[in-house]
């Protein structure tokens, strides 16, 4: 019926059933009612499930990235251009485009102070570049976009990356704390399907959200989404668990491991990095 919040609650409950667990929807929780609970041996774990939409700051950043890509492609036909910006584009649009078109086509990474890093090469229609070649060592998630056109056998592409921290995500997580008791085992489940780059973005934010003296009512954050990937291409679910080492009451490992096993993506090394975060 178009109720996204109800849909994600059912998706999570169905996932628990696939793990041979028996969830209870809308269990009583003192004077409140939560989304879900599940019995693990003698222990009961409560869960709230949310599905954030794409935030306005990320929408604005995507618009700016597309604007930069279009301008670079228009002014640099027959080239592959990669840009890693130092921050949000804002008023620096003209400086970004001027820097991008002035960088030599030598395949080296060039830094322009106050703007970012640039790399350009002549395009090869038979071997198009698609992987980022500019390394990023910052801690913030990166929002990226690749735009390419092929006209009269001439390929032109622009790959733009920008570090972005969606502070709204922390506010969303914190707004859920009032649901939970510090005396119970609790998890917060977040469907990130509607957030571009949501899995990577929210993983980084979730790790920073857990602090020794804050947000200790939540024993773990569970992230999931659905994405087209793999060979053959198919819609696959990705599941990640971020445990809270400072939780008042830890969540049983058996439940968290069961959720990790739900992952059917072809993440490869990403699983080693993200799927068993503690």
C-alpha positions, -999 to +999 in steps of 0.1 A: +000+000+000+030+024-004+039+022+033+077+019+031+081+017+068+058-014+070+075-030+040+110-029+055+097-043+088+082-072+069+114-077+049+135-079+081+110-103+097+111-125+065+149-125+067+148-138+102+124-165+091+149-175+064+175-178+092+151-203+109+142-178+136+107-169+147+102-131+149+073-114+167+060-082+150+050-052+172+059-068+205+050-049+237+080-031+252+070-017+285+046+011+277+057+010+240+054-012+210+085-019+189+088-032+153+101-067+160+116-090+185+132-125+183+139-151+209+175-164+209+177-192+234+167-176+267+175-141+255+151-118+237+163-092+212+143-061+202+146-043+169+135-011+153+136-010+115+139+022+095+143+032+058+158+067+053+153+084+020+180+103+001+188+135+020+187+170+005+225+175+009+233+143-011+207+153-037+224+187-041+258+171-042+247+147-070+233+176-090+266+195-087+286+165-096+265+160-127+269+196-136+307+193-134+307+161-154+287+177-182+310+207-184+342+186-184+329+163-211+318+193-232+351+211-229+374+180-231+362+157-260+382+126-265+396+124-229+391+105-197+390+129-167+390+119-131+385+144-103+386+140-065+374+172-049+386+184-015+351+194-004+317+203-017+318+222-051+298+253-040+311+285-055+343+268-070+326+255-101+346+277-125+379+268-107+371+231-110+364+232-147+394+255-154+417+231-134+403+200-151+408+213-186+443+226-178+458+194-164+481+176-188+470+144-205+498+125-189+480+100-166+496+115-135+477+128-105+479+166-102+469+185-071+454+219-073+454+237-040+420+244-026+403+225-054+414+188-054+432+161-074+430+157-112+440+130-136+435+130-174+444+107-203+434+105-239+404+081-243+406+047-258+372+035-271+385-001-270+397+000-234+376+025-215+388+035-180+362+028-153+380+022-121+392+052-099+429+058-102+431+086-076+434+071-042+415+085-013+428+083+022+402+103+042+378+088+066+346+103+052+325+084+027+329+094-010+301+101-034+310+094-070+296+095-105+309+083-138+295+099-170+306+089-205+295+095-240+304+080-274+301+102-304+314+093-339+337+067-324+351+092-299+347+084-262+347+111-235+343+104-198+343+122-165+346+105-131+339+129-102+343+120-065+335+141-035+339+133+002+305+139+019+293+134+055+255+132+058+250+145+093+213+138+089+222+101+092+235+106+128+204+126+136+182+097+123+201+071+144+199+092+175+162+098+171+156+061+174+173+058+208+142+067+228+126+034+217+151+013+235+158+004+271+193+003+285+184-030+302+175-050+270+192-064+240+185-041+211+194-037+174+186-010+149+180-022+114+185+003+085+174-003+049+197+019+028+184+010-006+171+045-012+204+062-003+230+065-032+261+048-020+242+041+012+259+010+023+294+025+023+281+058+036+261+044+065+288+019+075+313+047+081+287+067+100+276+038+121+312+031+132+316+067+143+282+068+160+291+042+186+310+060+214+322+049+249+297+073+267+269+077+240+244+056+221+250+026+243+214+013+242+219-002+207+239-034+207+244-034+169+233-016+137+222-039+108+224-024+073+208-040+043+199-031+007+191-047-026+213-040-057+218-053-092+252-071-093+270-103-101+272-126-131+246-132-143+232-098-133+206-102-106+190-084-077+208-094-046+206-085-009+236-072+010+236-074+048+262-058+071+265-058+109+282-032+129+285-042+166+286-017+194+316-025+217+302-001+243+266-015+245+250-018+279+238-053+269+255-071+240+235-088+213+241-126+210+267-135+184+244-163+172+218-137+160+244-114+144+261-143+126+228-155+113+222-120+099+256-120+083+249-153+066+219-137+049+243-118+026+241-131-010+261-104-026+294-108-045+311-083-022+344-103-020+369-082-001+342-059+011+329-086+033+362-089+050+362-051+056+325-045+064+307-077+071+323-085+104+329-051+118+333-050+156 
